């Protein structure tokens, strides 16, 4: 996919509207607890600043319209040599502040999710955003699967380019669309109804597709195994998919609930009051051998309920990737957080900044926010 590059834009002295991925986790004190996405945004921000652009950053945060100030504060600490200011002025009234920016300065706008027109791709909001700048740069791959006013709408109104992170994501994810023989895909998480098209596509491209999380529960149910009180999707797995020999799920599982909370057992022994919370050690060992033997791996989603301490399955697979010679693509916010404690060779293992965006790119080969950046 050929998308217009930031390096082709003449940004010196220009006002640049920069769409960044600012949706990051915060702790109980309201402080940013994981700067992964912010750090990944720095090359584009610093490139624009050093070339004399007047930068207006737009992005969204949280689910309830929370203020973006904690994120702006965290970003400011990452670029101490750049003057960065946060404003709560509404989009329609912030033009005067934007016009006063000096070359190399940054103005971070308030959470765009507060605006009712953002997720509706409201043309009026897109025009208001476009009026602030001469050039638009989209570096927010994590939201590129959504057609919002701040990515798709405004990109149609200004000369628009991809930032360095957006370019890197496309470059590194594209090989997953045509994987080599022996490649494997590992998908965790839930909501089979939304992931069915992707799983069907992966089964046609990859030698093995390994499902964990609630997706694995769905296949266990379709294959007639007990699943206890585990999370199950509303849509049943088709018989043809459940019978596909390339599709593998756990042969043993770690359980929560019941009289023997925390036990691990084979899948035929799950009791009615127990929940499947992770793949078992036997499964993790077998899948690790697949990883060692594979030339290429795609992984999205932890294999267990990581936030509740069921980490063994995910950690075992991460260790296998770290010690293997395979090229790998790992994505999903939960997955990236889970594997942060491991060290990977960056040329061999790419950790995507997107979760849903990565999955949709693998499924469709493009994304709405990429389509508007094409040459």
C-alpha positions as CSV (number, residue, x, y, z in Angstrom):
1,X,0.0,0.0,0.0
2,X,1.4,3.4,-1.1
3,X,0.5,6.1,1.3
4,X,1.7,9.7,1.3
5,X,4.7,10.2,3.7
6,X,5.3,13.0,6.1
7,X,8.7,13.3,4.5
8,X,7.0,14.5,1.3
9,X,5.3,17.4,3.2
10,X,6.8,20.9,3.4
11,X,6.1,21.7,7.0
12,X,8.4,24.5,7.7
13,X,6.5,27.5,9.2
14,X,3.2,25.7,8.5
15,X,0.5,24.9,11.0
16,X,0.2,21.1,11.1
17,X,-2.7,19.2,12.6
18,X,-1.2,16.0,14.0
19,X,-3.6,13.1,14.9
20,X,-1.8,11.0,17.6
21,X,-2.8,7.9,19.6
22,X,-3.3,9.3,23.0
23,X,-5.7,6.7,24.4
24,X,-3.3,5.3,27.1
25,X,-4.0,3.7,30.5
26,X,-3.9,5.7,33.7
27,X,-3.6,4.6,37.3
28,X,-5.9,5.2,40.3
29,X,-4.2,8.6,40.8
30,X,-5.0,9.7,37.2
31,X,-1.4,9.4,36.1
32,X,-0.4,7.7,32.8
33,X,0.7,4.2,33.7
34,X,1.9,3.0,30.3
35,X,3.7,5.4,27.9
36,X,4.1,2.8,25.1
37,X,1.9,4.7,22.6
38,X,3.2,8.1,23.6
39,X,6.8,7.0,23.1
40,X,5.9,5.6,19.7
41,X,4.5,9.0,18.7
42,X,7.7,10.9,19.5
43,X,9.6,10.5,16.1
44,X,6.8,12.2,14.2
45,X,6.3,15.0,16.8
46,X,10.1,15.7,17.1
47,X,10.5,15.6,13.3
48,X,7.8,18.3,12.9
49,X,9.2,20.4,15.7
50,X,12.8,20.4,14.5
51,X,11.6,21.4,11.0
52,X,9.8,24.5,12.3
53,X,6.2,23.3,12.1
54,X,3.5,24.8,14.4
55,X,2.0,21.6,15.7
56,X,-1.6,21.1,16.9
57,X,-2.1,17.7,18.4
58,X,-5.5,16.0,18.4
59,X,-6.5,12.7,19.8
60,X,-9.0,11.0,22.1
61,X,-8.8,9.4,25.5
62,X,-10.9,7.2,27.7
63,X,-14.6,6.2,27.2
64,X,-16.4,8.8,29.2
65,X,-15.1,12.1,27.8
66,X,-12.3,12.4,30.4
67,X,-9.9,15.3,30.2
68,X,-6.8,14.7,28.2
69,X,-4.6,16.8,30.6
70,X,-2.9,13.8,32.3
71,X,-1.8,12.5,28.8
72,X,-0.6,15.9,27.7
73,X,1.4,16.2,30.9
74,X,3.0,12.8,30.3
75,X,3.8,13.7,26.7
76,X,5.4,17.0,27.9
77,X,7.8,15.1,30.1
78,X,8.9,13.0,27.1
79,X,9.8,16.1,25.1
80,X,11.4,18.5,27.6
81,X,13.0,20.5,24.8
82,X,9.7,21.3,23.1
83,X,7.3,23.9,24.4
84,X,4.0,22.0,24.8
85,X,0.8,23.6,25.9
86,X,-2.5,21.9,26.7
87,X,-5.8,23.8,26.1
88,X,-9.4,23.1,27.0
89,X,-10.8,25.6,24.6
90,X,-13.4,24.0,22.3
91,X,-12.4,23.1,18.8
92,X,-14.6,25.8,17.2
93,X,-13.0,28.5,19.4
94,X,-9.3,27.4,19.5
95,X,-8.3,29.1,16.3
96,X,-6.8,32.1,17.9
97,X,-4.5,30.0,20.2
98,X,-3.4,27.9,17.2
99,X,-2.6,31.0,15.2
100,X,-0.2,32.2,18.0
101,X,2.0,29.1,17.9
102,X,5.6,29.8,17.1
103,X,7.7,27.4,15.0
104,X,8.5,24.2,16.9
105,X,5.8,24.7,19.5
106,X,3.0,22.2,20.3
107,X,-0.6,22.8,21.3
108,X,-2.5,19.7,22.5
109,X,-6.3,20.0,22.1
110,X,-8.8,18.7,24.7
111,X,-10.1,15.2,24.3
112,X,-11.8,15.1,20.8
113,X,-14.1,12.3,22.2
114,X,-15.9,15.0,24.1
115,X,-17.2,16.3,20.8
116,X,-20.4,14.6,19.7
117,X,-19.4,14.9,16.1
118,X,-16.2,13.0,16.3
119,X,-17.4,9.4,16.1
120,X,-20.1,10.5,13.6
121,X,-17.5,11.8,11.2
122,X,-19.4,15.1,11.3
123,X,-18.5,17.3,8.3
124,X,-18.8,20.5,10.5
125,X,-16.3,19.2,13.0
126,X,-14.0,18.1,10.2
127,X,-14.2,21.6,8.7
128,X,-13.5,23.2,12.1
129,X,-10.4,21.0,12.5
130,X,-9.2,21.7,9.0
131,X,-9.5,25.5,9.6
132,X,-6.8,25.2,12.3
133,X,-4.0,24.0,10.0
134,X,-2.4,24.0,6.6
135,X,-1.3,20.3,6.6
136,X,-2.7,17.2,8.2
137,X,-0.5,14.3,9.5
138,X,-2.1,11.1,10.7
139,X,0.1,9.0,13.1
140,X,-2.7,7.3,15.0
141,X,-2.7,3.7,13.7
142,X,-4.5,2.5,16.8
143,X,-7.7,4.3,15.6
144,X,-7.2,3.9,11.9
145,X,-10.0,1.3,11.7
146,X,-12.5,4.0,12.6
147,X,-13.9,6.6,10.2
148,X,-13.9,9.6,12.6
149,X,-13.9,13.4,11.9
150,X,-10.4,13.7,13.2
151,X,-8.9,11.2,10.9
152,X,-11.0,10.4,7.8
153,X,-13.1,13.6,7.7
154,X,-10.3,16.2,8.1
155,X,-7.9,14.2,5.8
156,X,-10.3,14.9,2.9
157,X,-10.0,18.7,3.4
158,X,-6.3,19.2,3.8
159,X,-3.0,18.0,2.2
160,X,-2.7,14.8,4.2
161,X,0.2,12.5,5.0
162,X,1.1,9.5,7.2
163,X,3.4,10.0,10.2
164,X,6.3,7.7,10.8
165,X,4.4,5.3,13.1
166,X,1.6,5.0,10.6
167,X,4.1,4.2,7.9
168,X,6.0,1.7,10.0
169,X,2.7,-0.1,11.0
170,X,1.8,-0.6,7.3
171,X,5.3,-1.7,6.3
172,X,5.6,-4.2,9.2
173,X,2.1,-5.6,9.1
174,X,1.8,-6.0,5.3
175,X,3.9,-9.3,5.2
176,X,1.3,-10.9,7.4
177,X,-1.1,-10.7,4.5
178,X,1.0,-13.2,2.5
179,X,2.8,-15.3,5.2
180,X,5.4,-17.9,4.4
181,X,4.7,-21.7,4.6
182,X,4.7,-22.8,8.2
183,X,3.5,-19.5,9.6
184,X,1.2,-19.6,12.6
185,X,-1.4,-17.2,14.0
186,X,-2.3,-16.9,17.7
187,X,-5.5,-15.0,18.6
188,X,-6.9,-14.5,22.1
189,X,-9.7,-12.4,23.4
190,X,-13.4,-12.6,23.0
191,X,-16.3,-11.8,20.7
192,X,-16.2,-14.5,18.1
193,X,-19.0,-12.8,16.2
194,X,-16.6,-9.9,15.3
195,X,-13.5,-12.1,14.7
196,X,-15.1,-14.8,12.6
197,X,-14.2,-13.3,9.2
198,X,-10.6,-12.8,10.3
199,X,-10.3,-16.3,11.7
200,X,-11.7,-17.7,8.4
201,X,-9.1,-15.7,6.4
202,X,-6.3,-16.8,8.7
203,X,-7.2,-20.5,8.3
204,X,-6.7,-20.1,4.5
205,X,-3.3,-18.5,4.9
206,X,-1.6,-19.9,8.0
207,X,-0.5,-23.4,8.7
208,X,-2.0,-23.3,12.2
209,X,-4.4,-20.9,13.9
210,X,-4.2,-21.2,17.7
211,X,-7.2,-19.7,19.7
212,X,-7.1,-18.8,23.4
213,X,-9.3,-16.7,25.6
214,X,-13.0,-16.8,25.1
215,X,-12.5,-17.6,21.4
216,X,-11.0,-20.9,22.5
217,X,-14.0,-21.5,24.7
218,X,-16.3,-21.1,21.8
219,X,-14.5,-23.7,19.8
220,X,-14.4,-26.1,22.7
221,X,-18.2,-25.7,23.0
222,X,-18.6,-26.3,19.2
223,X,-16.5,-29.5,19.5
224,X,-18.6,-30.8,22.3
225,X,-16.3,-30.3,25.2
226,X,-17.5,-29.0,28.6
227,X,-16.9,-25.3,29.1
228,X,-18.4,-24.9,32.6
229,X,-19.4,-21.3,33.4
230,X,-16.8,-19.8,31.0
231,X,-17.4,-16.7,28.9
232,X,-19.0,-17.8,25.6
233,X,-19.8,-15.7,22.6
234,X,-23.4,-15.2,21.5
235,X,-22.7,-16.5,18.0
236,X,-21.9,-20.2,17.6
237,X,-18.8,-21.4,15.8
238,X,-19.8,-23.0,12.4
239,X,-19.3,-26.7,12.3
240,X,-17.0,-26.4,9.3
241,X,-14.7,-24.1,11.1
242,X,-14.8,-26.2,14.3
243,X,-13.8,-29.2,12.3
244,X,-10.9,-27.5,10.5
245,X,-7.6,-29.3,11.4
246,X,-5.6,-26.1,11.2
247,X,-7.6,-24.6,14.1
248,X,-6.3,-25.6,17.5
249,X,-7.5,-24.8,21.0
250,X,-6.2,-25.8,24.4
251,X,-6.0,-29.4,25.5
252,X,-5.6,-28.4,29.1
253,X,-6.8,-25.3,30.9
254,X,-6.4,-23.2,34.0
255,X,-9.6,-22.7,35.9
256,X,-11.2,-20.2,38.3
257,X,-14.2,-20.8,40.6
258,X,-15.6,-23.9,42.1
259,X,-14.3,-25.9,45.1
260,X,-10.8,-26.3,43.6
261,X,-10.2,-22.7,42.5
262,X,-7.1,-22.3,40.4
263,X,-6.6,-25.9,39.3
264,X,-5.4,-26.9,35.9
265,X,-6.9,-29.9,34.1
266,X,-7.6,-31.4,30.7
267,X,-10.5,-29.9,28.8
268,X,-12.8,-32.9,29.3
269,X,-12.7,-32.3,33.0
270,X,-14.1,-28.7,33.3
271,X,-16.9,-28.6,35.8
272,X,-20.2,-26.7,35.6
273,X,-19.2,-24.1,38.2
274,X,-15.7,-23.4,36.8
275,X,-14.5,-20.8,34.4
276,X,-11.6,-21.3,31.9
277,X,-9.2,-18.5,32.5
278,X,-6.0,-19.6,30.7
279,X,-4.4,-22.3,28.5
280,X,-2.7,-25.0,30.6
281,X,1.0,-25.8,30.8
282,X,0.7,-28.8,28.4
283,X,-0.9,-26.5,25.7
284,X,1.6,-23.7,26.3
285,X,4.5,-26.2,25.8
286,X,3.1,-27.6,22.6
287,X,2.4,-24.2,21.2
288,X,5.9,-23.0,22.1
289,X,7.2,-25.9,20.0
290,X,5.1,-24.6,17.1
291,X,6.6,-21.1,17.6
292,X,10.2,-22.4,17.6
293,X,9.6,-24.3,14.4
294,X,7.8,-21.5,12.6
295,X,9.3,-18.8,10.4
296,X,6.6,-16.3,11.0
297,X,4.1,-15.6,13.8
298,X,1.1,-13.2,14.2
299,X,-0.2,-12.8,17.7
300,X,-3.1,-10.7,19.0
301,X,-4.6,-11.0,22.4
302,X,-3.5,-12.7,25.6
303,X,-4.2,-16.4,26.1
304,X,-5.7,-15.9,29.5
305,X,-7.3,-13.4,31.8
306,X,-4.0,-11.6,32.4
307,X,-5.3,-8.8,34.6
308,X,-6.5,-11.4,37.2
309,X,-3.1,-13.1,37.4
310,X,-3.6,-15.9,34.8
311,X,-0.3,-15.1,33.1
312,X,1.5,-18.4,32.6
313,X,0.2,-19.2,29.1
314,X,0.8,-15.8,27.7
315,X,4.3,-15.6,29.3
316,X,5.3,-19.0,28.1
317,X,4.5,-18.1,24.5
318,X,6.2,-14.7,24.8
319,X,9.4,-16.4,26.1
320,X,9.2,-18.8,23.1
321,X,9.0,-15.9,20.6
322,X,11.9,-14.1,22.4
323,X,14.2,-17.1,22.1
324,X,13.1,-18.3,18.7
325,X,14.5,-17.1,15.3
326,X,11.0,-16.4,14.0
327,X,9.8,-13.1,12.7
328,X,6.7,-12.0,14.6
329,X,4.0,-9.4,14.8
330,X,2.4,-8.8,18.2
331,X,-0.5,-6.5,18.7
332,X,-3.3,-5.5,21.0
333,X,-3.1,-3.1,23.9
334,X,-3.5,-6.0,26.5
335,X,-1.0,-8.1,24.7
336,X,1.6,-5.3,24.4
337,X,1.2,-4.6,28.2
338,X,1.5,-8.3,29.0
339,X,4.8,-8.8,27.1
340,X,6.4,-5.5,28.1
341,X,8.6,-7.3,30.6
342,X,10.2,-9.3,27.8
343,X,13.0,-8.2,25.4
344,X,12.6,-8.8,21.7
345,X,14.9,-8.1,18.8
346,X,13.1,-5.1,17.1
347,X,14.1,-6.1,13.6
348,X,12.6,-9.5,14.1
349,X,9.7,-8.9,16.4
350,X,7.3,-5.9,15.8
351,X,4.9,-4.8,18.5
352,X,2.0,-3.0,16.9
353,X,0.4,0.0,18.6
354,X,-3.0,-1.1,17.5
355,X,-5.3,-3.9,18.6
356,X,-8.6,-3.7,16.7
357,X,-6.8,-1.8,13.9
358,X,-4.3,-4.6,13.5
359,X,-7.0,-7.2,13.3
360,X,-9.0,-5.3,10.8
361,X,-5.9,-4.6,8.7
362,X,-5.1,-8.4,8.7
363,X,-8.7,-9.0,7.7
364,X,-9.2,-6.3,5.0
365,X,-5.7,-5.4,3.9
366,X,-6.5,-1.7,4.5
367,X,-8.3,0.7,6.9
368,X,-10.5,3.7,6.5
369,X,-7.9,6.1,7.7
370,X,-5.3,4.6,5.3
371,X,-7.6,4.9,2.3
372,X,-7.6,8.7,2.6
373,X,-3.8,8.8,2.7
374,X,-3.2,6.8,-0.5
375,X,-1.1,8.3,-3.3
